Amino acid sequence: MVKGIRVHEHGGPEVLKWEDVEVGEPKEGEVRVKNKAIGLNFIDVYFRKGIYKTPSIPYIPGFASFL
């Protein structure tokens, strides 16, 4: 189990929740990377506020980091 920030509803910074997140085993052609620090793009603020539609709720900010 790893930790991650998840958003279950739109709003301000108070909707960011530090939670356990289950991550499956890497599939063929994939690798698991351990991050010590990450950055977010300003678009993540728009997603959190509900200005831009997210693919689903809950979601993990940092969408651009795994495209």
Distance bins in CASP14 RR format, pairs under 12 A and 6 or more apart:
PFRMAT RR
TARGET T0000
AUTHOR 0000-0000-0000
RMODE 2
METHOD distances of the structure
MODEL  1
1 19 0 0 0 0 1 0 0 0 0 0 0
1 20 1 0 1 0 0 0 0 0 0 0 0
1 21 1 0 0 1 0 0 0 0 0 0 0
1 22 1 0 0 1 0 0 0 0 0 0 0
1 23 1 0 0 1 0 0 0 0 0 0 0
1 24 0 0 0 0 0 1 0 0 0 0 0
2 18 0 0 0 0 0 1 0 0 0 0 0
2 19 0 0 0 0 1 0 0 0 0 0 0
2 20 1 0 0 1 0 0 0 0 0 0 0
2 21 1 0 1 0 0 0 0 0 0 0 0
2 22 0 0 0 0 1 0 0 0 0 0 0
2 23 1 0 1 0 0 0 0 0 0 0 0
2 24 0 0 0 0 1 0 0 0 0 0 0
2 32 0 0 0 0 1 0 0 0 0 0 0
2 33 0 0 0 0 0 1 0 0 0 0 0
2 34 0 0 0 0 1 0 0 0 0 0 0
2 35 0 0 0 0 1 0 0 0 0 0 0
2 60 0 0 0 0 0 1 0 0 0 0 0
3 17 0 0 0 0 0 1 0 0 0 0 0
3 18 1 0 0 1 0 0 0 0 0 0 0
3 19 1 0 0 1 0 0 0 0 0 0 0
3 20 1 0 0 1 0 0 0 0 0 0 0
3 21 1 0 0 1 0 0 0 0 0 0 0
3 22 0 0 0 0 0 1 0 0 0 0 0
3 23 0 0 0 0 0 1 0 0 0 0 0
3 34 0 0 0 0 0 1 0 0 0 0 0
3 35 0 0 0 0 0 1 0 0 0 0 0
3 60 0 0 0 0 0 1 0 0 0 0 0
4 16 0 0 0 0 1 0 0 0 0 0 0
4 17 0 0 0 0 1 0 0 0 0 0 0
4 18 1 0 0 1 0 0 0 0 0 0 0
4 19 1 0 1 0 0 0 0 0 0 0 0
4 20 1 0 0 1 0 0 0 0 0 0 0
4 21 1 0 1 0 0 0 0 0 0 0 0
4 22 0 0 0 0 0 1 0 0 0 0 0
4 23 0 0 0 0 1 0 0 0 0 0 0
4 35 0 0 0 0 0 1 0 0 0 0 0
4 38 0 0 0 0 1 0 0 0 0 0 0
4 58 0 0 0 0 0 1 0 0 0 0 0
4 59 0 0 0 0 0 1 0 0 0 0 0
4 60 1 0 0 1 0 0 0 0 0 0 0
4 61 0 0 0 0 1 0 0 0 0 0 0
4 62 0 0 0 0 0 1 0 0 0 0 0
5 13 0 0 0 0 0 1 0 0 0 0 0
5 15 0 0 0 0 1 0 0 0 0 0 0
5 16 1 0 1 0 0 0 0 0 0 0 0
5 17 1 0 0 1 0 0 0 0 0 0 0
5 18 1 0 0 1 0 0 0 0 0 0 0
5 19 1 0 0 1 0 0 0 0 0 0 0
5 20 0 0 0 0 0 1 0 0 0 0 0
5 21 0 0 0 0 1 0 0 0 0 0 0
5 35 0 0 0 0 0 1 0 0 0 0 0
5 38 0 0 0 0 1 0 0 0 0 0 0
5 39 0 0 0 0 0 1 0 0 0 0 0
5 40 0 0 0 0 1 0 0 0 0 0 0
5 44 0 0 0 0 1 0 0 0 0 0 0
5 48 0 0 0 0 1 0 0 0 0 0 0
5 58 0 0 0 0 0 1 0 0 0 0 0
5 59 0 0 0 0 1 0 0 0 0 0 0
5 60 1 0 0 1 0 0 0 0 0 0 0
5 61 1 0 0 1 0 0 0 0 0 0 0
5 62 0 0 0 0 1 0 0 0 0 0 0
6 15 0 0 0 0 1 0 0 0 0 0 0
6 16 1 0 0 1 0 0 0 0 0 0 0
6 17 1 0 1 0 0 0 0 0 0 0 0
6 18 0 0 0 0 1 0 0 0 0 0 0
6 19 1 0 1 0 0 0 0 0 0 0 0
6 20 0 0 0 0 1 0 0 0 0 0 0
6 21 1 0 0 1 0 0 0 0 0 0 0
6 22 0 0 0 0 0 1 0 0 0 0 0
6 48 0 0 0 0 0 1 0 0 0 0 0
6 54 0 0 0 0 0 1 0 0 0 0 0
6 56 0 0 0 0 0 1 0 0 0 0 0
6 57 0 0 0 0 1 0 0 0 0 0 0
6 58 1 0 1 0 0 0 0 0 0 0 0
6 59 1 0 0 1 0 0 0 0 0 0 0
6 60 1 0 1 0 0 0 0 0 0 0 0
6 61 0 0 0 0 1 0 0 0 0 0 0
6 62 0 0 0 0 0 1 0 0 0 0 0
7 13 0 0 0 0 0 1 0 0 0 0 0
7 14 0 0 0 0 0 1 0 0 0 0 0
7 15 1 0 1 0 0 0 0 0 0 0 0
7 16 1 0 0 1 0 0 0 0 0 0 0
7 17 1 0 0 1 0 0 0 0 0 0 0
7 18 0 0 0 0 0 1 0 0 0 0 0
7 19 0 0 0 0 0 1 0 0 0 0 0
7 40 0 0 0 0 0 1 0 0 0 0 0
7 44 0 0 0 0 1 0 0 0 0 0 0
7 45 0 0 0 0 0 1 0 0 0 0 0
7 46 0 0 0 0 0 1 0 0 0 0 0
7 47 1 0 0 1 0 0 0 0 0 0 0
7 48 1 0 1 0 0 0 0 0 0 0 0
7 49 0 0 0 0 0 1 0 0 0 0 0
7 50 0 0 0 0 1 0 0 0 0 0 0
7 54 1 0 0 1 0 0 0 0 0 0 0
7 55 0 0 0 0 0 1 0 0 0 0 0
7 56 0 0 0 0 0 1 0 0 0 0 0
7 57 1 0 0 1 0 0 0 0 0 0 0
7 58 1 0 1 0 0 0 0 0 0 0 0
7 59 1 0 1 0 0 0 0 0 0 0 0
7 60 1 0 0 1 0 0 0 0 0 0 0
7 61 1 0 0 1 0 0 0 0 0 0 0
7 62 0 0 0 0 0 1 0 0 0 0 0
7 63 0 0 0 0 0 1 0 0 0 0 0
8 14 0 0 0 0 0 1 0 0 0 0 0
8 15 1 0 0 1 0 0 0 0 0 0 0
8 16 0 0 0 0 1 0 0 0 0 0 0
8 17 1 0 0 1 0 0 0 0 0 0 0
8 19 0 0 0 0 1 0 0 0 0 0 0
8 48 0 0 0 0 0 1 0 0 0 0 0
8 54 0 0 0 0 0 1 0 0 0 0 0
8 56 0 0 0 0 0 1 0 0 0 0 0
8 57 1 0 0 1 0 0 0 0 0 0 0
8 58 1 0 1 0 0 0 0 0 0 0 0
8 59 0 0 0 0 1 0 0 0 0 0 0
8 60 0 0 0 0 0 1 0 0 0 0 0
9 15 1 0 1 0 0 0 0 0 0 0 0
9 16 0 0 0 0 0 1 0 0 0 0 0
9 17 0 0 0 0 1 0 0 0 0 0 0
9 47 0 0 0 0 0 1 0 0 0 0 0
9 48 0 0 0 0 1 0 0 0 0 0 0
9 49 0 0 0 0 0 1 0 0 0 0 0
9 50 0 0 0 0 1 0 0 0 0 0 0
9 54 0 0 0 0 0 1 0 0 0 0 0
9 57 1 0 0 1 0 0 0 0 0 0 0
9 58 0 0 0 0 1 0 0 0 0 0 0
9 59 0 0 0 0 0 1 0 0 0 0 0
10 16 0 0 0 0 0 1 0 0 0 0 0
10 45 0 0 0 0 0 1 0 0 0 0 0
10 46 0 0 0 0 0 1 0 0 0 0 0
10 47 0 0 0 0 1 0 0 0 0 0 0
10 48 1 0 0 1 0 0 0 0 0 0 0
10 49 1 0 0 1 0 0 0 0 0 0 0
10 50 1 0 1 0 0 0 0 0 0 0 0
10 51 0 0 0 0 1 0 0 0 0 0 0
10 52 0 0 0 0 0 1 0 0 0 0 0
10 53 0 0 0 0 1 0 0 0 0 0 0
10 54 0 0 0 0 1 0 0 0 0 0 0
10 57 1 0 0 1 0 0 0 0 0 0 0
10 58 0 0 0 0 0 1 0 0 0 0 0
10 59 0 0 0 0 0 1 0 0 0 0 0
11 17 0 0 0 0 0 1 0 0 0 0 0
11 45 0 0 0 0 0 1 0 0 0 0 0
11 46 0 0 0 0 0 1 0 0 0 0 0
11 47 0 0 0 0 0 1 0 0 0 0 0
11 48 1 0 0 1 0 0 0 0 0 0 0
11 49 1 0 1 0 0 0 0 0 0 0 0
11 50 1 0 0 1 0 0 0 0 0 0 0
11 51 0 0 0 0 0 1 0 0 0 0 0
11 54 0 0 0 0 0 1 0 0 0 0 0
11 57 0 0 0 0 0 1 0 0 0 0 0
12 44 0 0 0 0 0 1 0 0 0 0 0
12 45 0 0 0 0 1 0 0 0 0 0 0
12 46 0 0 0 0 0 1 0 0 0 0 0
12 47 0 0 0 0 0 1 0 0 0 0 0
12 48 1 0 0 1 0 0 0 0 0 0 0
12 49 1 0 0 1 0 0 0 0 0 0 0
12 50 0 0 0 0 1 0 0 0 0 0 0
12 51 0 0 0 0 0 1 0 0 0 0 0
12 61 0 0 0 0 0 1 0 0 0 0 0
13 40 0 0 0 0 0 1 0 0 0 0 0
13 44 0 0 0 0 0 1 0 0 0 0 0
13 45 0 0 0 0 1 0 0 0 0 0 0
13 48 1 0 0 1 0 0 0 0 0 0 0
13 49 0 0 0 0 0 1 0 0 0 0 0
13 61 0 0 0 0 0 1 0 0 0 0 0
14 48 0 0 0 0 0 1 0 0 0 0 0
14 49 0 0 0 0 0 1 0 0 0 0 0
15 45 0 0 0 0 0 1 0 0 0 0 0
15 47 0 0 0 0 0 1 0 0 0 0 0
15 48 1 0 0 1 0 0 0 0 0 0 0
15 49 0 0 0 0 1 0 0 0 0 0 0
15 50 0 0 0 0 0 1 0 0 0 0 0
15 54 0 0 0 0 0 1 0 0 0 0 0
15 57 0 0 0 0 0 1 0 0 0 0 0
15 58 0 0 0 0 1 0 0 0 0 0 0
15 59 0 0 0 0 0 1 0 0 0 0 0
15 61 0 0 0 0 0 1 0 0 0 0 0
16 40 0 0 0 0 0 1 0 0 0 0 0
16 44 0 0 0 0 0 1 0 0 0 0 0
16 45 0 0 0 0 0 1 0 0 0 0 0
16 47 0 0 0 0 0 1 0 0 0 0 0
16 48 1 0 0 1 0 0 0 0 0 0 0
16 49 0 0 0 0 0 1 0 0 0 0 0
16 58 0 0 0 0 0 1 0 0 0 0 0
16 59 0 0 0 0 0 1 0 0 0 0 0
16 60 0 0 0 0 0 1 0 0 0 0 0
16 61 1 0 0 1 0 0 0 0 0 0 0
16 62 0 0 0 0 0 1 0 0 0 0 0
17 48 0 0 0 0 0 1 0 0 0 0 0
17 58 0 0 0 0 1 0 0 0 0 0 0
17 59 0 0 0 0 0 1 0 0 0 0 0
17 60 0 0 0 0 0 1 0 0 0 0 0
17 61 0 0 0 0 0 1 0 0 0 0 0
18 60 0 0 0 0 0 1 0 0 0 0 0
18 61 0 0 0 0 0 1 0 0 0 0 0
19 58 0 0 0 0 1 0 0 0 0 0 0
19 60 0 0 0 0 1 0 0 0 0 0 0
21 58 0 0 0 0 1 0 0 0 0 0 0
21 59 0 0 0 0 0 1 0 0 0 0 0
21 60 1 0 0 1 0 0 0 0 0 0 0
22 60 0 0 0 0 0 1 0 0 0 0 0
23 30 0 0 0 0 0 1 0 0 0 0 0
23 32 1 0 0 1 0 0 0 0 0 0 0
23 33 0 0 0 0 0 1 0 0 0 0 0
23 34 0 0 0 0 0 1 0 0 0 0 0
23 35 0 0 0 0 0 1 0 0 0 0 0
23 60 0 0 0 0 0 1 0 0 0 0 0
23 66 0 0 0 0 0 1 0 0 0 0 0
24 30 0 0 0 0 1 0 0 0 0 0 0
24 32 0 0 0 0 1 0 0 0 0 0 0
25 31 0 0 0 0 0 1 0 0 0 0 0
25 32 0 0 0 0 1 0 0 0 0 0 0
26 32 1 0 1 0 0 0 0 0 0 0 0
26 33 0 0 0 0 1 0 0 0 0 0 0
30 66 0 0 0 0 0 1 0 0 0 0 0
33 65 0 0 0 0 0 1 0 0 0 0 0
33 66 0 0 0 0 1 0 0 0 0 0 0
35 60 0 0 0 0 0 1 0 0 0 0 0
35 62 0 0 0 0 0 1 0 0 0 0 0
35 65 0 0 0 0 1 0 0 0 0 0 0
35 66 0 0 0 0 0 1 0 0 0 0 0
37 65 0 0 0 0 0 1 0 0 0 0 0
38 44 0 0 0 0 0 1 0 0 0 0 0
38 60 0 0 0 0 0 1 0 0 0 0 0
38 61 0 0 0 0 1 0 0 0 0 0 0
38 62 1 0 0 1 0 0 0 0 0 0 0
38 63 0 0 0 0 0 1 0 0 0 0 0
38 64 0 0 0 0 0 1 0 0 0 0 0
38 65 1 0 0 1 0 0 0 0 0 0 0
38 66 0 0 0 0 0 1 0 0 0 0 0
39 61 0 0 0 0 1 0 0 0 0 0 0
39 62 1 0 0 1 0 0 0 0 0 0 0
39 63 0 0 0 0 0 1 0 0 0 0 0
39 64 0 0 0 0 1 0 0 0 0 0 0
39 65 1 0 0 1 0 0 0 0 0 0 0
40 46 0 0 0 0 0 1 0 0 0 0 0
40 47 0 0 0 0 1 0 0 0 0 0 0
40 48 0 0 0 0 1 0 0 0 0 0 0
40 60 0 0 0 0 0 1 0 0 0 0 0
40 61 1 0 1 0 0 0 0 0 0 0 0
40 62 1 0 1 0 0 0 0 0 0 0 0
40 63 0 0 0 0 1 0 0 0 0 0 0
40 64 0 0 0 0 1 0 0 0 0 0 0
40 65 0 0 0 0 1 0 0 0 0 0 0
41 47 0 0 0 0 1 0 0 0 0 0 0
41 48 0 0 0 0 0 1 0 0 0 0 0
41 52 0 0 0 0 0 1 0 0 0 0 0
41 61 0 0 0 0 1 0 0 0 0 0 0
41 62 1 0 0 1 0 0 0 0 0 0 0
41 63 0 0 0 0 1 0 0 0 0 0 0
41 64 1 0 1 0 0 0 0 0 0 0 0
41 65 0 0 0 0 1 0 0 0 0 0 0
41 67 0 0 0 0 0 1 0 0 0 0 0
42 48 0 0 0 0 0 1 0 0 0 0 0
42 49 0 0 0 0 0 1 0 0 0 0 0
42 51 0 0 0 0 0 1 0 0 0 0 0
42 52 0 0 0 0 0 1 0 0 0 0 0
42 61 0 0 0 0 0 1 0 0 0 0 0
42 62 0 0 0 0 0 1 0 0 0 0 0
42 64 0 0 0 0 0 1 0 0 0 0 0
43 49 0 0 0 0 0 1 0 0 0 0 0
43 50 0 0 0 0 0 1 0 0 0 0 0
43 51 0 0 0 0 1 0 0 0 0 0 0
43 52 1 0 0 1 0 0 0 0 0 0 0
43 53 0 0 0 0 0 1 0 0 0 0 0
43 54 0 0 0 0 0 1 0 0 0 0 0
43 61 0 0 0 0 1 0 0 0 0 0 0
43 62 0 0 0 0 1 0 0 0 0 0 0
43 63 1 0 0 1 0 0 0 0 0 0 0
43 64 1 0 0 1 0 0 0 0 0 0 0
43 65 0 0 0 0 0 1 0 0 0 0 0
43 67 0 0 0 0 0 1 0 0 0 0 0
44 50 0 0 0 0 0 1 0 0 0 0 0
44 51 0 0 0 0 0 1 0 0 0 0 0
44 52 0 0 0 0 1 0 0 0 0 0 0
44 54 0 0 0 0 1 0 0 0 0 0 0
44 59 0 0 0 0 1 0 0 0 0 0 0
44 60 0 0 0 0 1 0 0 0 0 0 0
44 61 1 0 1 0 0 0 0 0 0 0 0
44 62 1 0 1 0 0 0 0 0 0 0 0
44 63 1 0 0 1 0 0 0 0 0 0 0
44 64 1 0 0 1 0 0 0 0 0 0 0
44 65 0 0 0 0 1 0 0 0 0 0 0
45 51 0 0 0 0 1 0 0 0 0 0 0
45 52 0 0 0 0 1 0 0 0 0 0 0
45 61 0 0 0 0 1 0 0 0 0 0 0
45 62 0 0 0 0 0 1 0 0 0 0 0
46 52 1 0 1 0 0 0 0 0 0 0 0
46 53 0 0 0 0 1 0 0 0 0 0 0
46 54 0 0 0 0 1 0 0 0 0 0 0
46 61 0 0 0 0 0 1 0 0 0 0 0
46 62 0 0 0 0 0 1 0 0 0 0 0
46 63 0 0 0 0 0 1 0 0 0 0 0
46 64 0 0 0 0 0 1 0 0 0 0 0
47 53 0 0 0 0 1 0 0 0 0 0 0
47 54 1 0 1 0 0 0 0 0 0 0 0
47 55 0 0 0 0 1 0 0 0 0 0 0
47 56 0 0 0 0 0 1 0 0 0 0 0
47 57 0 0 0 0 1 0 0 0 0 0 0
47 58 0 0 0 0 0 1 0 0 0 0 0
47 59 1 0 0 1 0 0 0 0 0 0 0
47 60 0 0 0 0 0 1 0 0 0 0 0
47 61 1 0 0 1 0 0 0 0 0 0 0
47 62 0 0 0 0 1 0 0 0 0 0 0
47 63 1 0 0 1 0 0 0 0 0 0 0
47 64 0 0 0 0 0 1 0 0 0 0 0
48 54 0 0 0 0 1 0 0 0 0 0 0
48 57 0 0 0 0 0 1 0 0 0 0 0
48 58 0 0 0 0 0 1 0 0 0 0 0
48 59 0 0 0 0 1 0 0 0 0 0 0
48 60 0 0 0 0 0 1 0 0 0 0 0
48 61 1 0 0 1 0 0 0 0 0 0 0
48 62 0 0 0 0 0 1 0 0 0 0 0
48 63 0 0 0 0 0 1 0 0 0 0 0
49 61 0 0 0 0 0 1 0 0 0 0 0
50 57 0 0 0 0 1 0 0 0 0 0 0
50 59 0 0 0 0 0 1 0 0 0 0 0
52 59 0 0 0 0 0 1 0 0 0 0 0
52 61 0 0 0 0 0 1 0 0 0 0 0
52 63 0 0 0 0 0 1 0 0 0 0 0
53 59 0 0 0 0 0 1 0 0 0 0 0
53 63 0 0 0 0 0 1 0 0 0 0 0
54 60 0 0 0 0 0 1 0 0 0 0 0
54 61 0 0 0 0 1 0 0 0 0 0 0
54 62 0 0 0 0 0 1 0 0 0 0 0
54 63 0 0 0 0 1 0 0 0 0 0 0
55 63 0 0 0 0 1 0 0 0 0 0 0
55 67 0 0 0 0 0 1 0 0 0 0 0
56 63 0 0 0 0 0 1 0 0 0 0 0
59 66 0 0 0 0 0 1 0 0 0 0 0
60 66 0 0 0 0 1 0 0 0 0 0 0
END
